[in-house]
Amino acid sequence: MADSIPDLHPPVPLTLEGASVLHQFFRFDWKAWKACADDERGSILASAVETLRGLERNGANAPVRSALYSLLGHKGDLILIHFRDSLEELNQVELALAQTALYDFLELKLSYVSVVELGLYESSRKTYEAAAAKGFEPHSAEWNAEIAASLERASEAMKPRLWPSVPEAKYVSFYPMDRKRGEQVNWYTVPFAERQRMMHEHGMIGRRYAGDVKQIISGSIGMDDWEWGVDLFADDPVIFKKLIYEMRFDEVSAVYALFGQFFIGVRLPVEKLGAWLTGTL
């Protein structure tokens, strides 16, 4: 095909990485909590709220870095989502939570580690072709410098998307996913131009829902059991169903996608944790 990338070009699309992300899914020990004396529960709650407020924001008007959700269904009771500048900071979050007395009532059922990722299929193609037009050999010093300069420009332009705060939306839906790589269907053996076309069409569906749902995709290859984690934030949870259902009919999802478990939660402001502990959302 005249418009396809020559075979000598790398098949791997460029990506931009930003914030480190940790999802924690907890089961709460209600029986043990109810067995505590009232004054003990009050002390435990006050300490937990202080810690969670410190994790939530650096200051009164600072972006939200950690958010708490009441998890629906049998998979657990609470979700904590954290965005930080590094994996070390995420690990510090885990350690800080573990020091609270409330942590003794929490059982970590699942966690997910990833990094905010922006895929650059279309700009990758342009960048590769520009480097080739200058006569640079793939992976040569000149080629690498050209790629690095392109990524630096894109990273600066997309900084707000790479380093997001946790959206204020009332609901969150999280799920991990892979691209199929079996004997019959393997995403990673599809030619670059075909993958670019499918991802473009896939992205157009998401853009139609942009006013109703905030999507944050994080890459987890080499970090966790799946390849990506997807967070959807919205004030109407039905929009999750509509968006994901429509994407089921899209080629890249219908043919090449594998999905893990879905988790849905209701935003639980830190100041309402006490009410939640008495059975009120």
C-alpha positions in Angstrom: 0.0 0.0 0.0 1.3 3.4 -0.9 0.3 5.0 2.4 1.8 2.3 4.6 4.9 2.7 6.7 7.9 1.0 5.1 8.9 -2.3 6.7 12.1 -0.9 8.0 10.2 1.4 10.4 9.8 0.2 14.0 6.4 -1.5 14.5 6.1 -0.1 18.0 4.0 3.0 18.4 5.5 5.8 20.6 3.9 6.5 23.9 4.0 9.3 26.5 4.1 8.4 30.2 3.1 10.6 33.1 1.7 10.0 36.6 2.2 6.8 38.5 -1.1 5.2 39.4 -2.2 2.8 42.2 -5.6 1.3 42.6 -6.4 -0.5 45.9 -9.5 -2.6 46.5 -10.4 -3.4 50.1 -12.8 -5.6 52.1 -13.8 -4.0 55.3 -14.1 -6.1 58.5 -17.5 -4.9 59.7 -17.8 -7.5 62.5 -14.5 -6.4 64.1 -15.5 -2.7 63.7 -18.8 -3.1 65.4 -17.1 -4.9 68.3 -15.0 -1.8 69.1 -16.1 0.6 71.8 -17.5 3.9 70.7 -14.6 6.0 71.9 -12.1 3.6 70.2 -14.0 3.9 67.0 -13.9 7.7 67.2 -10.2 7.8 67.8 -9.5 5.4 64.9 -11.8 7.4 62.6 -10.2 10.8 63.5 -6.7 9.4 62.8 -7.8 7.8 59.5 -9.5 11.0 58.3 -6.4 13.1 59.0 -4.2 10.6 57.0 -6.6 10.5 54.1 -7.0 14.2 53.9 -3.2 14.5 53.7 -3.1 12.0 50.9 -6.0 13.6 49.1 -4.4 17.0 48.5 -1.1 18.8 49.2 -3.2 21.9 50.1 -6.6 23.4 50.2 -6.7 24.3 46.6 -4.3 21.7 45.3 -5.4 19.0 42.8 -6.9 15.8 44.1 -4.2 13.1 44.2 -6.1 10.4 46.1 -9.8 9.6 46.1 -12.0 7.2 48.1 -15.0 5.3 46.7 -17.6 3.0 48.1 -17.3 -0.2 46.0 -20.5 -1.9 44.8 -21.0 -5.6 44.7 -19.3 -8.6 46.2 -15.7 -7.7 45.2 -15.0 -5.5 48.2 -16.1 -2.4 50.1 -13.7 0.4 49.3 -11.6 1.6 46.4 -8.7 4.0 46.8 -7.2 5.6 43.7 -3.9 7.4 43.9 -2.0 9.5 41.3 1.6 10.4 42.1 4.8 11.6 40.5 6.7 8.3 41.0 6.4 4.7 42.1 8.3 5.6 45.2 5.6 8.1 46.1 3.0 5.4 45.6 4.8 3.0 47.8 5.0 5.8 50.5 1.2 6.1 50.2 0.8 2.3 50.9 3.1 2.6 53.9 1.3 5.7 55.3 -2.1 3.9 55.1 -0.6 0.8 56.8 0.3 2.9 59.8 -3.3 3.9 60.5 -5.4 1.9 63.0 -8.2 1.7 60.5 -5.9 -0.4 58.3 -6.3 -3.2 60.8 -10.0 -3.5 59.6 -9.1 -3.5 55.9 -8.2 -6.5 53.8 -6.5 -5.7 50.5 -8.3 -7.9 48.0 -6.7 -6.5 44.8 -4.3 -3.7 43.7 -3.2 -2.4 40.4 0.0 -0.5 39.5 0.3 1.4 36.3 1.4 4.7 34.7 -0.7 7.2 32.8 -0.1 6.5 29.1 -1.0 8.4 25.9 -0.6 6.3 22.8 0.7 8.1 19.8 -0.2 6.0 16.8 -0.8 8.8 14.3 2.0 11.1 15.4 4.3 8.0 15.6 3.8 7.4 11.9 4.6 11.1 11.1 7.6 11.1 13.3 9.0 7.9 11.8 8.4 9.1 8.3 10.0 12.5 9.0 13.1 10.7 10.5 13.3 8.4 7.4 13.0 11.3 5.0 16.1 12.8 6.6 17.9 9.6 5.9 18.2 8.5 9.5 18.5 4.7 10.0 16.1 3.3 12.6 17.6 3.3 16.1 20.7 5.2 15.0 21.9 8.2 17.2 20.3 10.6 14.8 17.1 8.7 14.7 16.9 8.5 18.4 17.5 12.2 18.8 14.7 12.9 16.3 12.3 10.7 18.2 13.3 12.2 21.6 12.8 15.7 20.4 9.3 14.8 19.0 8.4 13.1 22.3 9.6 16.1 24.3 7.4 18.5 22.3 4.4 16.2 22.6 4.9 15.7 26.3 4.9 19.5 27.0 1.8 19.9 24.9 -0.1 17.1 26.7 1.1 17.8 30.2 -2.4 18.2 31.7 -3.4 14.8 30.4 -0.2 13.1 31.5 -0.4 14.5 35.0 -4.1 14.6 35.8 -5.9 15.1 39.1 -8.6 12.6 40.2 -11.8 13.9 38.6 -14.5 15.1 40.9 -17.2 13.0 39.2 -19.6 11.0 41.4 -18.9 7.5 39.9 -15.8 5.6 38.7 -15.6 2.4 36.6 -12.2 0.6 36.5 -11.2 -2.4 34.4 -7.9 -3.9 33.1 -7.5 -5.1 29.6 -5.2 -6.8 27.1 -4.8 -7.0 23.4 -5.1 -10.6 22.1 -1.9 -12.3 21.1 -3.0 -15.9 20.5 -2.4 -18.3 17.6 -5.4 -17.1 15.5 -5.6 -13.4 16.4 -2.5 -11.5 17.5 -2.6 -7.7 17.8 1.1 -7.4 17.9 1.6 -9.0 14.4 -0.9 -6.7 12.7 0.9 -4.2 10.4 1.4 -0.8 11.9 -0.8 1.1 9.4 -3.7 -1.3 10.1 -3.4 -0.9 13.9 -3.2 2.9 13.4 -6.5 2.8 11.4 -8.3 0.7 14.0 -7.1 2.9 16.9 -8.2 6.0 15.1 -11.7 4.6 14.6 -11.7 3.4 18.2 -10.7 6.8 19.5 -13.5 8.5 17.6 -16.1 6.7 19.7 -14.5 7.9 22.9 -14.5 11.5 21.6 -18.2 11.4 21.1 -18.6 10.8 24.9 -16.0 13.3 26.0 -18.5 15.7 27.5 -20.1 13.0 29.6 -17.2 10.9 30.8 -13.6 11.4 31.6 -11.3 8.6 30.6 -7.8 8.0 31.9 -5.8 5.1 30.5 -2.7 3.8 32.2 -0.1 1.4 30.9 0.9 -1.6 33.0 3.0 -3.8 30.8 5.9 -4.9 33.0 4.1 -3.5 36.1 1.0 -5.6 36.6 -0.9 -8.6 35.2 -2.7 -6.8 32.4 -1.4 -4.5 29.7 -3.6 -1.4 30.5 -5.9 -0.1 33.2 -8.9 2.0 32.2 -10.6 4.5 34.5 -13.9 6.1 33.5 -15.3 8.9 35.6 -18.9 10.3 35.2 -21.8 11.7 37.1 -24.2 9.3 35.4 -23.1 5.6 35.7 -25.3 4.5 32.8 -22.8 6.3 30.5 -20.3 3.6 31.3 -22.6 0.9 29.9 -23.4 2.9 26.8 -19.8 3.8 26.0 -18.4 0.3 26.6 -21.3 -1.3 24.8 -20.7 0.8 21.7 -17.0 0.0 21.8 -17.8 -3.7 21.8 -18.9 -3.3 18.1 -15.7 -1.5 17.2 -13.1 -3.7 15.4 -10.2 -3.2 17.7 -12.4 -4.3 20.7 -14.5 -6.9 19.0 -11.5 -8.7 17.5 -8.5 -7.9 19.6 -9.6 -6.9 23.1 -9.6 -9.0 26.3 -11.2 -7.5 29.4 -10.7 -8.2 33.1 -13.1 -7.7 36.0 -15.0 -4.4 36.1 -15.3 -2.4 39.4 -17.7 0.4 40.0 -17.7 2.8 42.9 -19.5 5.9 44.3 -17.3 8.8 45.4 -16.9 8.9 49.1 -15.6 12.3 50.4 -13.1 11.8 53.2 -15.3 13.9 55.5 -18.2 11.4 55.0 -16.1 8.4 56.0 -17.6 8.5 59.5 -21.2 8.3 58.1 -20.1 5.4 55.8 -18.8 3.5 58.9 -22.3 3.8 60.4 -24.0 2.5 57.3 -24.9 5.8 55.5 -23.4 6.8 52.1 
